[in-house]
């Protein structure tokens, strides 16, 4: 989200009308519902997080302990468990308990 000067984007008559309600203050004008974008659609953050989660999962499959992954990526152990589940557990672990992963 960026700020734009109202005088640069609004017709003078409309600007004066808005000033009757919020003179000299900041206001937020939400997007029209048909123009809304999902989280991460306008930046690379969504892809970067996906890539990081894939890397965490690959390191887990290579034998890294979850505690070490949590420390390395500055995440809680619970966050690591959630990421492992969202990326996909190895066969046979999808319905397993968290304890079986912590003992790896």
Helices and strands as residue ranges (DSSP letters): H 6-9, H 12-19, G 33-35, H 45-61, H 66-72, H 77-87, H 98-102
